[in-house]
Amino acid sequence: MADNQSNPAASKQASAETGKTPSKAPAKPKSKPEAKPKAAEAPKPKPKPKPAAKPPADPIYAPARPARRQRRHWMLFLSFLVCVILPSFITGGYLWTRAVDQYTSSVGFTVRREDTPSAVDLLGGLGAFSGASSSDSDILFEFIQSQELVERVDETLDLHSLYSRHHTTDPVFSLAPDSSIEDLVDYWQRMVLISYAPGTGLIELKILAFTPEEARAIAQEIFRESSEMINMLSAIAREDATRYAREELDTAVAQLKQARQALTSFRSRTQIVDPSADIQMQMGLLNTLQQQLGKELIDYDLLLTSVQQGDPRLQKSQQRIAALRARIEAERDKFGSGRETASGEGYATLVAEFERLMVDREFAEKKYTGALSNYDIALAQAQRQSRYLAAYLHPTLAESAEYPRRPLLMGLTVLFLLIAWSTSALIYYSLRDRR
């Protein structure tokens, strides 16, 4: 009993085991404890912080039910058939049943420039004999893709008929019969594949056509037109190099002609071929007259000592002396400014004009000689710097068709269809999950 009173929990457990309620014992009166002296009040302890609330445990979901086919699955499969499988079969059927075989012809060339050194260069040292011109290759690269070349080749080979005769069978890889020149240029970009290395200047072409002979004929025509283009560029460069020298030569020739025409007009007007020669002739005549006058004066002095005054010989001698002196005076007056020639102009004026014309002609001749020498030098330098088109790969003749590349086109078609279909499906499901 005492045990049950002292341990009520044990009594409750025992009663629970036996199924009976324990009996209550009468309570003893408790004696009052003796009063204790009051001690000093202790400080109240600070309240302890409440512990943080524990996060709730993750909920446990029921296991997923087995997946079942639903309507959206069948729609996704149907879209795969329509968007991927069906276009792939159509593409494969067209490539292997309707697409016409295409043959290729390859040609490769580069622009070469020959710089032949002159004699001075050979004495000074050897330079580069040949080299590639990248600027000319760039021009040629653009020319091959230009409308001008397409028109030239079309005039020679009739590209419209060559590329459009299979249009009824193969409309995808053929040219439309009623296509314009712009359509032909766009189609030309597909049928003429260009490979160009700017550093080396090498250009390689791969020309496609429906027969090997047509592909090689187009390649040969492109090479011929390109050669003419380079020859034209070389002629233009030569013309630019010699243009200024030729203009200077033309000016010198015009001045020389003008000077000679002025001299000819002077001679026609004055009837004097060379005033200097005329002066020499006049001086010779004057000297002769002076000699005759001196001889006649001596003869006259001798007659004075041997004949008497009034002798007819003395009179004749005096007449000859007077005639010689008059003639000498007349010849001397021709060199003065007061006398006139047959043209009515002063002899001194004519001589001055003739000397001016002679100076102009000599200056024009020297200028013409210098301009002609410069022109010859410029022409020689221009001829040493020649350009030409060198082919390192002549047009080839194919034995089997390389295009269209059916496995590659088929694989790319399937790949892009799969990418497009999968992207569309992912976008659809992402939008569906957002609802």
Disulfide bonds with the S-S distance in Angstrom:
none
